[in-house]
Amino acid sequence: MSKIRVAVIGVGGIGSTHLRAYAACSDQSEIVGLADIDILNAQKKAAEYGCQAFRNYEQMLEETCPQAVSICTPPNLHLPIIQNIAARNLSVLCEKPPARTVTETEDIVQAMADSKGILQFAFCHRFHKSVIQAREMITNGRLGKIVQVYNRFGFRFDRAGRSWFTDREVAGGGVLIDTLVHSVDIFRFILGEEISHVSASVSTSLQVQVEDSASILVTSTGGTAGSLNGSWVTPVSEAEFRIYGTEGEAIIDYAQSGGLRYRLANAPEWTQLPFDRPDRFVLQAEHFLNCVTDGQSSSVGGSEGIAVMKVIEAAYQSLQNAASIRL
Ligand SMILES: NC(=O)c1ccc[n+]([C@@H]2O[C@H](COP(=O)([O-])OP(=O)(O)OC[C@H]3O[C@@H](n4cnc5c(N)ncnc54)[C@H](O)[C@@H]3O)[C@@H](O)[C@H]2O)c1
């Protein structure tokens, strides 16, 4: 089987992770090129992964002829770059948030639908073992009816205040769009339901244009209440989901090396599930490459990105209206 020729556009923080993930899938893929306007960093990464570096991504696409491309630039560039790539019929793994707005996300999805390429949004937590274990446990009914979900992704993000992350024009917003996109996606994924209502509350402690802490209250179509919280300014890192059902509860704890932890009404001691193959980014790349190879749609395709962005946009709208938004 011939290898998929892959390239990465934007090789800063997460672009480096995509390169590492593709390198871990070297039986399926070959990294042929990368592009970044920071050419010194691009050259350093290219030397590390044995490929060509370019300042201009269009030149990179023309000269290295990839079949599949990771988009790891700031969000304002996702749409224009993907429109260019779609016109070349290449496949795309696009970082979160899909774009700055629902409209931009729909334009990405349309551009890719009009092309021969496959679109996957990089909601990497779909490939995190304990998230998958939680979804299975909920689907099997072992926790009973899920009544409440509590999530927090909190940490101190030192570069937030001095990077594009707090430039509304580039990022589309603050921690709500940047970090709670993951929370919204995980909530929908583990429950297998859409979100019907959302309201948001935010605060800002840095001298920036956007919110640096955000909380949203959501209700799923099946009636589960969710409290999803994120912050860039709290010193002790926390990353967890707590899921409460009528027959038991479970915790996805990213700080633990183990898998899902749960306890049930009839077995109240905590049980920890095993956690093999822990790297969600490698599993994400594997799924993308398999879809490209087989010409199949990704399980994290366009409709998933649009659904998540509708919740994020409604959350921002609720701030303006001071009301809960029905989706
Ligand atoms: N999945 C995750 O867990 C995760 C984690 C971090 C970031 N992200 C997302 O990934 C994207 C990038 O974030 P990051 O943290 O890597 O940011 P970053 O600033 O570290 O890297 C972005 C890179 O894009 C480059 N760039 C900017 N304009 C470009 C252009 N026109 N052509 C080529 N390169 C260009 C920059 O020079 C920089 O190296 C964002 O959408 C972000 O939300 C996802």
The ligand as an SDF file (V2000), in Angstrom:
LIG
                    3D

 44 48  0  0  0  0  0  0  0  0999 V2000
   -6.2980   20.3450   19.6260 N   0  0  0  0  0  0  0  0  0  0  0  0
   -5.7200   20.9960   20.6130 C   0  0  0  0  0  0  0  0  0  0  0  0
   -5.6820   20.5360   21.7370 O   0  0  0  0  0  0  0  0  0  0  0  0
   -5.0950   22.3430   20.3040 C   0  0  0  0  0  0  0  0  0  0  0  0
   -4.0960   22.8330   21.1420 C   0  0  0  0  0  0  0  0  0  0  0  0
   -3.5250   24.0620   20.8420 C   0  0  0  0  0  0  0  0  0  0  0  0
   -3.9590   24.7990   19.7320 C   0  0  0  0  0  0  0  0  0  0  0  0
   -4.9630   24.2860   18.9470 N   0  0  0  0  0  0  0  0  0  0  0  0
   -5.4490   25.0530   17.7720 C   0  0  0  0  0  0  0  0  0  0  0  0
   -4.4650   24.9680   16.7430 O   0  0  0  0  0  0  0  0  0  0  0  0
   -4.3840   26.1920   16.0310 C   0  0  0  0  0  0  0  0  0  0  0  0
   -2.9780   26.7700   16.1980 C   0  0  0  0  0  0  0  0  0  0  0  0
   -2.7030   26.9510   17.5790 O   0  0  0  0  0  0  0  0  0  0  0  0
   -1.2060   26.9220   18.1650 P   0  0  0  0  0  0  0  0  0  0  0  0
   -1.3030   26.8310   19.6400 O   0  0  0  0  0  0  0  0  0  0  0  0
   -0.3990   25.8910   17.4590 O   0  0  0  0  0  0  0  0  0  0  0  0
   -0.7310   28.3870   17.7390 O   0  0  0  0  0  0  0  0  0  0  0  0
    0.7610   28.8720   17.4790 P   0  0  0  0  0  0  0  0  0  0  0  0
    0.7110   30.3440   17.4880 O   0  0  0  0  0  0  0  0  0  0  0  0
    1.6920   28.1700   18.4240 O   0  0  0  0  0  0  0  0  0  0  0  0
    1.0780   28.3250   16.0240 O   0  0  0  0  0  0  0  0  0  0  0  0
    0.4400   28.8370   14.8730 C   0  0  0  0  0  0  0  0  0  0  0  0
    1.4670   28.8640   13.7680 C   0  0  0  0  0  0  0  0  0  0  0  0
    0.8430   29.2820   12.5610 O   0  0  0  0  0  0  0  0  0  0  0  0
    1.8100   30.0700   11.8570 C   0  0  0  0  0  0  0  0  0  0  0  0
    1.1490   30.8920   10.8470 N   0  0  0  0  0  0  0  0  0  0  0  0
    0.4610   32.0520   11.0000 C   0  0  0  0  0  0  0  0  0  0  0  0
    0.0400   32.5060    9.7910 N   0  0  0  0  0  0  0  0  0  0  0  0
    0.4500   31.5970    8.8610 C   0  0  0  0  0  0  0  0  0  0  0  0
    0.3250   31.5070    7.4640 C   0  0  0  0  0  0  0  0  0  0  0  0
   -0.3290   32.4250    6.7340 N   0  0  0  0  0  0  0  0  0  0  0  0
    0.8980   30.4480    6.8350 N   0  0  0  0  0  0  0  0  0  0  0  0
    1.5630   29.4990    7.5390 C   0  0  0  0  0  0  0  0  0  0  0  0
    1.7240   29.5420    8.8700 N   0  0  0  0  0  0  0  0  0  0  0  0
    1.1700   30.5770    9.5260 C   0  0  0  0  0  0  0  0  0  0  0  0
    2.4830   30.8810   12.9560 C   0  0  0  0  0  0  0  0  0  0  0  0
    3.7180   31.4300   12.5540 O   0  0  0  0  0  0  0  0  0  0  0  0
    2.6260   29.8340   14.0540 C   0  0  0  0  0  0  0  0  0  0  0  0
    3.8510   29.1400   13.9790 O   0  0  0  0  0  0  0  0  0  0  0  0
   -5.4930   27.0800   16.5960 C   0  0  0  0  0  0  0  0  0  0  0  0
   -6.6640   26.9150   15.8540 O   0  0  0  0  0  0  0  0  0  0  0  0
   -5.6520   26.5340   18.0120 C   0  0  0  0  0  0  0  0  0  0  0  0
   -6.9200   26.7930   18.5880 O   0  0  0  0  0  0  0  0  0  0  0  0
   -5.5020   23.0780   19.1980 C   0  0  0  0  0  0  0  0  0  0  0  0
  1  2  1  0
  2  3  2  0
  2  4  1  0
  4  5  1  0
  4 44  2  0
  5  6  2  0
  6  7  1  0
  7  8  2  0
  8  9  1  0
  8 44  1  0
  9 10  1  0
  9 42  1  0
 10 11  1  0
 11 12  1  0
 11 40  1  0
 12 13  1  0
 13 14  1  0
 14 15  2  0
 14 16  1  0
 14 17  1  0
 17 18  1  0
 18 19  2  0
 18 20  1  0
 18 21  1  0
 21 22  1  0
 22 23  1  0
 23 24  1  0
 23 38  1  0
 24 25  1  0
 25 26  1  0
 25 36  1  0
 26 27  1  0
 26 35  1  0
 27 28  2  0
 28 29  1  0
 29 30  1  0
 29 35  2  0
 30 31  1  0
 30 32  2  0
 32 33  1  0
 33 34  2  0
 34 35  1  0
 36 37  1  0
 36 38  1  0
 38 39  1  0
 40 41  1  0
 40 42  1  0
 42 43  1  0
M  CHG  2   8   1  16  -1
M  END
$$$$
